[in-house]
Amino acid sequence: MKKAEIRTLVDYFDHVRAQNTYEWAKDIRVTGGDPGHIEMTFTTDTRRHANLRGDLHGAVCAGFSDSLMGTACFTLGKSVVTLELKGNFMKAVKPGSVLRGVGRVEHNGKRTMVTTGRIYDEVGDLVYMASGTFYVIDTYELPELPWRL
């Protein structure tokens, strides 16, 4: 996405996510958001994201939830690093599917933030649930754009 195509804050956060150098970050798209809330999709890959049994590797959900929750913090103008991450797997997922994730800030503190992340499969079943604590390292002003058109 080119800067000229950034018309909303959802576009802005999708653009920021696309700059992440983590290998699979290119498979994530920001699809919605509000202050303290973000929604993303993650298109998994059958070759890169499978475990030895052929299911989606657990690290995919852990990493995706970390991105979801950290980005939810960014929606409030705070740059953060992960202090603690905990997750629970609800059901196996096959690689090649598109996951939908929702991140939410539960506590917006001056120095720390507490978040939750939920990941759903293509039929809407909850497959992973996480909570995280993040340390605020900086604050910044969001661009003056609407969340959506």
Disulfide bonds with the S-S distance in Angstrom:
none
